[in-house]
């Protein structure tokens, strides 16, 4: 029986923040995959190596974690005042689906660099030296991100001395601005930053308990709970949770019921098909702890502790979009994040995560009784790891 030969597709493998993904230009994809649908999803899964019942993604570019099972599709933007359209796909490791419901804040740091190198930014906008401002339309959530990409001799500067906890080697700093980061999707709150209208809700989760929660749509829909209310200190590392099936089941139950409360799903069972959003994070007041690399973090160097779940597992550092949610919630007096950080008004927060610390800034204002955040700002780094072509069987999509 004849078998279809492999085809090759131009692609770039990039690190952005603490994530890695396969980047494509829309124009380089096979014609059937240039539009949303089954062919595109099948292609993205085959490139990454999913679904994989072994959970290793050996036969693809994925790294068998939520941070490395990612794809990005970019196109020159037709929108006014934007350079590039950015679409993110979170590929499930063991299930046959791609979640297009949210953004990846970490890979957002690589979008500007890829767009410049891929000819998607007008040459007249790229300085010989200095910073190139890349205006990104985030297609998944309908938001604008502005990336400030360093340029040297007309080329993207990738090397530097900026250190990012969770990334082994230093690189050039890329500052990101997430404009108007509150999600405007439909829901109980009509697209408000706080979909229930409350800074803190009482969440009743069958089999888990009843406890306070801050439900926020900013950066990415996120459910914040107090670590102590679910039996944790906030200083946990991955092994303490990812090796505990009961803990993972508990977090998924919290996530499903929180999603219902936020109006993101209409039945708890729908959460299984929406793994990327919402996120669940737990917070605690600052305390001394050891990171996953053995580095000591002093309580005096941070404002609070935050741990976050991504695709069913505790994240090794912090998702960029969740960092936006953290910064935004911290800027609003009275949220659980704000209270864990000591309360009061603040325009920036530094939090401790499993790999170290991260600072994110956001300024909140109240208009007609509703909280608004104009922008959230943080710094990441990005680097091309490999470029060329990916190969997939011609009948895989």
N, C-alpha and C positions, 0 to 999 in steps of 0.2 A: 504494500500500500504506500503510495507516494506521500511524502510529508512536505509541507510548505517550508521553504528556506527561511532563514532569519532575514529581517530587514534591519537597517540601521537608521537611527534618528539622531540628528545633532542635539547634544545635551551638555550640560555643565553640572558637575557635582560640587556643591558649595557648602561651606559652613557659614551660618549666620547666627550670631550669639552662641547659645549652647545647644543649637540644633544643626542637623545636616539634612540636605534634600537635593533632589534632582530637579534642575531648572531647564525649562524649555521656552523657546520663542514659539508663539502660537503659529506663526507662518511655517515653522519647520515640522509641525506635526502632520501625520497622515491626514488626508482630507476628512475622513470620517470622524477623526478625533478633534477636529477644530471647533466643533460645536458640543455643547453639553449633551450627555446621553450615555447609553450603554457602551458604545465603542470607546469613548474617552475613558470611562471608568475602568473598562477591561484593560486598556493599554497601561494606565497608571498602575493598576495592580500588578500587571506582568513585569513592568519595569522594576518595581520595588520587590517583587517576589512573594506576592500574597494572592490568595489566602494560603497560609502555611500551617498545617496541623502540627508540625514540629516546633513552631514558634521561633524559628531561627532566621527565616528569609535568606537561606543559603543560596537559592537560585534567583537572586535579584540584588538590587542595589541597597535594599533596606538593611538596617542594623539591628532589627528585632527589639527596638524600643520605640516608644511614642515620639521621642526626640529625633529619631533617624528613619522614620517611616513616612516620609513627606515628599510631596511634589509641588512644583510651582510652574505656572504658565503665565508668560508675560507677553504683552502686545503693545505697540505704540498706541497711545491714547488719542481718541478723537474728542475727548472732553476738553472744554476750555480750561486753560490754566493747569493742565496736567500733562505729564510727559509719558507716563506708562500706566497701563492697566495691569493689576496684579491679582491673580487668582490662585488660591491655596487649596490643596487637597491633602487631607489627613487620611492616610491609607491604613485601614485596619490590618493588623498582623495576621490574625487567625480567622477572620471572616471576610466574605466576598463583598466588601463595599468600601467606597471612598466617601468620607464625610466632608462636604463642602460648606458646612454651616457656620464656620468661623474663620478667623485669621490666625496666622502664626506670627507673633510679635518678634520672635528671635530671627526667623528667616526674613522678616521685613528689613533687617539690617543689611541683607545681601542683595535685596531687590535693586537698589540704586546702582551698586557696583556692576551687577549683571546687565542692567539696562544700558549703562554707559558703554561697557565693553561690547554689548551686542548690537550697537547702533540704533538703539531705541530712543536715545536722547539726542536732540538736535545738536550738531557740533558747535553751533554758535553759542550754546549755553554752557559749554564745558571750558573752564578757564585753563590757561597754560599751567598755572600753579594756584593753589588755594583750595577753596571748598566749592564743589558743584552741588547746587540745590536741586534735588530730584523730586518732582511733585508726583506722588503715587496715588492712583485711585485704587483702593482696596475693594475689589469687586464682590467678594463674599459678603461683606457687611455694609457696603456703600459708604465708605469713609475715606477721608484724605489723610495720607501720611506724608510727611516731608522728611527726606533723608539728606543729611549734609555729609557728602562723600569727599574725603581728601583727594586732591589731584596733584601729581608731581610730573612735570614734563609732559603734560597733556594726557597722562595715563592715571588710572585709579591707583592710589597708594594703599597697598594692603599691609605692608609691614610697619611696625611701630612699637611703642613701649606701653600702650594701653593694656592693662591687665583686667581680665574679666573672670571672676570666680566661677569655676565650672569649666573653664577652657585652659588647657595646659600652657600654651605659649602666648606671649604678648603679640599684639597686632595694632593696626591703626584704628583710632577711635572713629566711630560713626555715630553722630547724634541723630536721634529720631524724635520727631514731633508727631504725636497722634492728635489730630485736630478734632474737636467736638467728639470725644471718644464714647459718649453714651450711645448705646444701641437704640436704634429707632424702629426695631422690629415690632410686630404686633404682639400684644399680650395683655394681661390683666390691667396693667398700668398705662395702656395706650402708648407704649414706647418710651415711657419715662425712665430716667436713670434708676429709680427705685420702683420696680414694676408694681409692687403692692401699695405704694404710697407711703411706706413706713421705712424708717432707717433701721429698725430692728423688728423682726417678726418672731412669733413663737411658732416653731416648726415641730409638728407632731409626726414622728416617723415610726410606724408600726414595727415592733420588735427591737427598736433602738432606744426610743425615749422621746421626751419633749424638752426642747431647749431653745434658747434664742439664736437667731440667725440674721445676718445682713444679706439681703438678696439684691445684687446690683448688676446693671447692664452697663458696663464701661470697659472698653478694650475687648472683653469677652464676658458673656454672662457667667457670673460667679456666685457661689453660695459660701459665705464665710460663717464659720462657727468657732466657738471657743474651744481650744484644745482640752481644757480641763473638763468640759461638759461631755466629752466623748472618751475620756480616759487616757488622754495623752498630755505631755508636757510642752509640746511645740518644738522640742529639740531633737526629735526623732530623725534617724537616717533611713535610707531606703530599706535596708534589711529588716528593720523593726516592723515594717508594715507589709512590704511586698512578699514576705515569706509567710504571711499569716492569712490564710484563706478566709477566716471569719472576719478579719478586719477589712479585707477587700470587699467582701459582700456587704458589710455595714456601710462602707463609703458609697457603694453603688446604690444602696437603698436610700441613703440620704440624698444622693444626687437625683435619683428619680423623683422623689417626693418634692425636692426643692424645685426641680424643673416644672412639675405640675403647679406649684405655688406661683412660679414666675410666669405661668401662661405659655411656656415654651412647648409643652406637649399637653394633650387632652386626656391621655391614659398613661398610667405608670409603665405599662409594657412598651410604650413607644421609646423609652429611654435607651433601650438596647440598640435601636437603629440610629441613635444620635449620640455617639460616644464622645465626640469632640467637645460638645457643649451641652449643658453648662459645666463649669469646673467646680470642684469642691476644695476649699482651703480651710485650714484651721490655724488660729492665731493664739499667741500668748505674750505676756509681757517679756521684755528683754531679760535674758539670763546668760551666763557663761555656758558655752558648749563647744564640743569638738566637731569639726566638719568631717566630711567623708575622706578628705585627704590627710586628716590628722592635725589640721591647723586649729589653734585655739582662737575662738572669737569671744571677746570680752563684752559683758553686758553694757558697759559704758560706750561701746563703739556702735551700738545699734539702738533703734527705737523700739523694735518688737521682733518676735519670731513668727515666721510664716512657713507652713508646709502646704503643698498643693498636689492634688491628684490629677493625673493626665492619662486618658485612655485606660483607666482602671488600675493604674499603678502610681505610687508616690514618685513625683518627678525628682530627678537627681539634682536639680538646681531650682530654677523658676522659669515658667513660661513667660515670654515677653508680654503677651496680652494679659496674663494674670497679674504681672507687675503693674500694668496700667490700671487694672481694677484695684490693686492694693493702694497705689498712689492716690487714686481718685477717692476711694473710701476713706483713706487716712485724712484727706483734706476736708471731709464733712464731719463736723463735731457730732458725736453721739453714735456713730456706727461702731460695730464691734472692733473693726480695724483701728479706728481712731482711739477708742477707749484702751485697747491693748497697748497703743503707743503712748498712753499717758493722757489722752484727751486734749481738748482745746483746739485752737486754730493752728494750722500748719500748712506750709506750701511745699514741703518735701519730706520724705521719710526714707530712712535707711533700715532695711530689714535683714534678718538673718535667715538663710535658707540652707539646705543640706550641704551645698558646696562652698558657702561663704556668705558674702553680703552683697547687696545691690541697693543703689539709691535711685529713686524715681520722684519726680516733682509733678505737682498738679495744683492748680489754684481753683477753688470752688467758690461760686457765688450763688445766692438764692434770689430767684426771680419769680414773683407771683406765687410764692410758696413752694416752688420747685427748685431743686438744686441743679446747677449747670456747671460744667467744667469745659473751658474753652480749649484746653490742650493739656496733654500729659507729655513729659519729656524724660527720656533716659538715653544712656549711651550704651552701645554694643560694639562689636567688631565683626568683620566678615572676611572670608578668604576663599578664593577658588582652590579647590583640592584637585580637580581633574576636569579636563574638557576634551571633547571629541564627539563620540557617538555612543549611544546605548544600543544594544541589539536585542530584539525580541522576535520570537517566531511569527511569521507573517500571518498566521491564522489565529493569533492570540487575542484579537480584538475585532 
